[in-house]
Amino acid sequence: MRTIQLEILRSDGWETVTFEHIQELRIAGAPGDDGIQFTLIGLRDDGPNQVETRILDVADRHETLLDSGLPTLDGQSLPRALRDDDSSSLDC
């Protein structure tokens, strides 16, 4: 089991979330109110999974912590590729 902290982007800004005592950290994506939104799922064999929803992006430096990769478009994470050039300052 492991504990993972990572920075995520939600509609109101960047925040840090912690997944404790998980075997795997997976990501799923679907269209949402603010564009493509992700759900992070911390899988546990011995208890309920931890789920974080309404995520717009994961900080670049934390993408390697995911056991399943972020969907990409032309080599960039999908949310980052779809952003306007003006919002590039949001990158961590």
Residue, then its C-alpha position, 0 to 999 in steps of 0.5 A: m500500500r502507498t500514500i500519494q499526494l498530488e496537485i489537481l486542478r478544479s474549476d476554482g483552482w489548484e489544490t492538493v489531494t491525498f490518497e491514503h493506503i491505496q494499491e493503485l491510482r487510476i483515472a477516468g475521463a468524461p465530458g462535464d460542465d467545465g469541459i473534459q473532467f476526470t475522476l481519480i480512483g484510489l483502489r484498495d483491496d481491503g476497504p472502500n475505494q477513494v474517489e475524487t471527482r470534477i478534476l480538470d487536470v493533474a500537475d505535470r510533475h504528478e502524472t507519473l504517480l498515476d497507474s493509468g495515464l492521462p488521455t493525451l492529444d498530440g503529446q499533451s494531456l487532454p485538458r491542457a491541449l484543449r485550453d486556450d493559450d491564455s490559460s497556460s499560466l495554470d500549468c504547475 
